[in-house]
């Protein structure tokens, strides 16, 4: 129950007590006057049959009737129907520059603050138009889609700051293209209002404006700043003021670039205005936007409440009738003239009471089926009610709840999506919350991890939307954190699977690299020893010759065993490669030289080293930051 004029209810605390107080005072005055003209002994005889209780009851009846009349004047209302309104208007996207150059204070308090105030002034002018917000700096994104909700538009404007886009610079071309994507093909006349200082750090702004004009969009530019400019200052993490500097360390001074803004507006059949004075937005709307053709589009549904004042008015008339028919004396008929007036009053009361509004049809059967657990039948009942009564967000929401209980999560997602456009913010918040639940359940049924992850990410987005409408909803907060945790576990599971798939190739590569390192180490040890080993070989040769002179019988045996012994020593020192004294074709090799077989194996080892070099993958080059970060 609600009241159209609740400020009138304060009369309830004043009017009935005043009526009772006046009756009490009038009774005292009446008795005092009677005592002046009639003797006290004759007063009981003259007032025989007069009932003080009836007089008091009549006063209370009159005071109650007055209270009911006050309630009727406040227009009590309960019950409502959804009605759809249509109106004509434009589709206007407001693009606001959020780069660091907008912190310049050449216009007070700064450029960004003035741009936000101008956007809110435009909202006041464009009452019948749909508005959207695009924030841009080095990049651009749609902050608020086209909407008739002034509260949502105001919140998006208030949330703008220079840190909302991490990439610095000013990309006018990207802002124009992002605004073009905000319009649909069947939308109304498309208008872009660009608030910026014109410091375009990327090329292609004029080309983007020309393309937008060819698509049917007009661009109006509003310049912020002065030709003299202002040195840019910004606060660091500790809150201290510092100057914005370029790559050479020079202090940056930002100036208004009116030339580029005039060219963009001219290319898109608009015009340019500098933001100076209090009537800039009025001039923009009256001279530029008000004359554009407006199309009829469907607006949001609104609640038409049912007036119930007639019940209170009828009760008030009934109390007045009772007060009139109740006599002060016992067993006395009322006067004929008074009776006639009372009868007329009674007929009037009956006429008013008979003119009450008919009751609305209630979806009681669908609710009963839902409460009984027959969710599929309840879903069918809600669909029949929707076909009968038209598109009602409440019916979509109830149908989504029935589909969710029936386990039809994809159907529930679609029906909750239709309920998210409700004008009632409470119903809208519940629709986002329950659609998030449906997305989560739908993701649980997915066997493919990418699809499950996509469904859970959508669930988190819906919980965030529900919290924006009601930040104190504990269920939405808990579900958002729970799904985030499940999503992190899913990502960890995907990472573990990826690591297991890559583990076997990595182990093989490690083994190959270990073999390569062993070969290289052996080759390096061999290359580091040639001179020292040569001396050892010469000393061994001399000792062998001396032993041969002393023992002739053992010389032949030593000569036969010498190649084999040297070869075994070479295998221990050279990691499986032949030594310098290896024989080839039965002939000894001079110390310090390589045999053909050794040379071939050395080349094969080097060839293996070349093949085992790690391959360096060329990663895509990240987008280079702009040369100017303001």
PyMOL commands that set and color helices and strands:
alter all, ss='L'
color gray80, all
select helices_A, chain A and resi 6-13+15-37+40-46+52-73+100-103+111-125+150-158+172-182+205-214+258-267+280-289+309-325+336-354+364-371+375-389+393-405+409-419+425-444+449-469+474-528+530-550+552-573+596-611
alter helices_A, ss='H'
color red, helices_A
select strands_A, chain A and resi 2-3+76-89+91-97+130-136+140-147+190-196+217-223+230-231+233-235+241-243+253-254+272-274+295-307
alter strands_A, ss='S'
color yellow, strands_A
deselect
rebuild
show_as cartoon
